[in-house]
Amino acid sequence: MFFNPFGFLFFLLFFLSIIFVIAFIHIGLITIAFERLGLSESQAFGFLILSLLGSSVNIPIKKIEIPSFGPMEEKVRFFGMVYNVPKRLNNQMVIAINLGGAIVPFVLSCYLMWRNGLFFEPIVAALAVAGLTYFFAKPVPGVGIAMPMLIPPLIAAIVVFILGPVRHGPAIAYIAATMGTLLGADIFHLKDIKKIQAPLVSIGGAGTFDGIFLAGIIAVLLA
């Protein structure tokens, strides 16, 4: 029997190298997406930092009373994903808007429309994405509005393809994926908000490298 005393060290180095490669590819794809949007390196870096720091900032806009439906499950499964349900201490729910997941993408979308002289195409594409994401997004008790992550960018890319050979396709895809997701998954589902039974419901809040952020990036790459 042979024993390699450095086996664990090699395994650790291999594991760390895999993480580095995945992170490098991830950041590389994000950089490519920003380049296709026509952003400079400084603009892309600023947007990435704002999204990263802003993902943990939820700005409260309203507080409502919700009825109690008894104890909640600690974990909820939806489309193969497991969500941890936070404990609710009272019957109040805070509605907030996420800085990195809602406000920053909205500002970037407005900037892209102004810079590229776009109006009709991104609005039509965003409304199309909003209608379809509304169908796929479902309120998950104790968690919020959940939806498979790849659906919005796929729909946005298909909509851009249907529109034909339009100028600034990546910009239209980004606007459609981000704003369509905000409308269809969050804004249009506000009427179902009391079914969620969560202490905090954040519009656009799902973490930085998830949800709306990745929807926009993937849509640009697909377009």
N, C-alpha and C positions, 0 to 999 in steps of 0.2 A: 504494500500500500504506500502510495506517495503522498506527501503532505507539503503543500506550498505555504510557507509562513507569510508570504506577501499576497495570498489570495484575496483576503478581505480588502487590502489596500487597493489592489487592482480593480476589484469590483466597485469600490467606492469611487475611484477615478473614472471608471467607465460610466457609472451612474451619473456623476457630475457632468461628464462630457456630453452625455445624451441630453441632459437638461439644457446645457449651453447651446447645443445644436438646434434644439427645438425653439429656444428663445431667439436665437439668431435668425432662423427661418421666419419666425413670427414677426419680429421687428423688420426684417427685410421685406416681407409682404406688405406690411403697413407703409413702409417707405415707398414702395412701388405704387401703392394706391394713392398716396399723397402726391407723387410726381404726376400721375395721370390726371389728378384734379388741378394741376397747374400751380401747386403751392411750392414756395421756396423752402429750403432746408430750415430756415429760422421759423417760418410760418408753421411748417409741419411739426417742428419740435415744440413750439408754443401750444399748438392745438393738443398734442399728445400729453404735455404736462398739465394743461387745464383739464383734460378728460380724466387723467390719473388722479389729480388732487380733488377735482370736483365730484368724482364718483362717490365720495364719502360725505358730501355736503347735501343735505336735504333741507330745503327752505319751506317751513310750514306756511300753508295758505289758508287752512280751515280745520276746525275741530268739530266733530259731530258725535252724537250719542248713538250707540248701536245696541240692539237687544242682545241678551245673552242666550245662547242656544246650548248651554252645558259645556262640559270639558271638551277641549280640542285634542286632536291627535298630536303626538310629538313629531312625527315625520309623515310627509305626504308624498306619494309617487304620482308623477304626471309625465307621460310620454317617455318613460324610462328614467327620468330624472328624480332624484330624491331631494326634497326640500325640508329643512329644519323649521318647524313652526315655533316662532317666538311666543313666550308666555304673555298673556294679556292680563294686566293687573286690575283693570277696571273696564267699564263699558264705554270708554271713549276711544275714538279713532282719529288720528291726525292725518290729514291729507297734505302731502308736501310735493314739491317739484325738485327733481334732482338736478344739480348744477352741471355735472359732467355728462349725464345721460339725456338731458332734455334741453337745457338752455344753451350749452356750447354747440351741440349739433344744429340747433335752430339758427344760431348766429352764423355758423359756417354755411348753412344752406342759403340764408339770405345773402351772404357775401358772394357765394358762387352764382346766384341768380343775377345779382347786380353786376358782377365782374364780366360774366359771359353774355349778358343781355338776354337772359332766359326769363320766360314767364309762363306761356301756355303749356309747353311740353312737361316741365316738372310738376306743375299743378295737376294735370291730367294723370300723370304717372303716379303721383303721390296719392291721389284719390282712389285710383285702381288698387294700389297696394293696401290702402286703408280698408277698402271694402273686403278684400280677401283675408287680410290678417284679423279683421274683426270676427270672421267666421271661425278661424283656427284658434284664436286666443280664448282661453276659458278662465273664469275666476276660480282660484284654488283656495279653499277655506284655510285661514291662518297664514297664508303666504302672500297672495296678490294675484295679479293677472299673469298667467304663464302661457308660453307658446314655444314650440320647437324653434331653435335659433336660426336654422337655415331657410325657413319658409319665407321671411321678408326679402332677403337678398335674391333668392331664386325668382320670386315674383317680380321684383324690380328689374332684374336682368331680362326676364321674358317680356315685360312691358316695353322696355327700351328696344328690344329686338322687333316687337310688333310695330313700334312707331316708325321703324325703317331706318335708313342711314341718316340719322340726325346728327347735327354738330354737338359737340360736348356731351357725348353719350355717358362717359364716366360721371360727370357732374350731375346729370339728370338721374342716373342710377343711384347716386349717393343721396340726393334730395328725396327721391321716391322711397328708398329703403328706410331712411331715418324718420322723415316726417310722416310717411305712411304708417310706420310702426307706432309712432307716438299717437297718431289719430286713431287708428284701428284697434290697437291693443290697449291703450290707456284711456284716451279722451272719450271715445265712444262707449267704453265699458264703465264709465263713472256711474251710470244708472244701476249697475250691479254691485256697487262698492260695499253695500251693507252685507252682502252675502259672504264677503271675504273674511270678516271677523278677525282682522289683523290689527294690532295696535298702531301700525304705521303703514300707510299706503303712499308710495312715492312714485310720481309720474316720471317715467324714464329711468328709475332707479333699479339697476340690476347688476351693478359692478361695472368696472371699466372695460375689461376685455370680455364682455358678454353683451347680450341684448342689442341695444340700438347701436352701440359703438361698432361691434363686429358686423352687424347687419350692413352698415354703410360701407365698411372696408371690403367685405366679401362682394357686395353688389358692384363696387367699382372694379374689382378684379374680374368678375364675371362679364361685365360689360365690355 
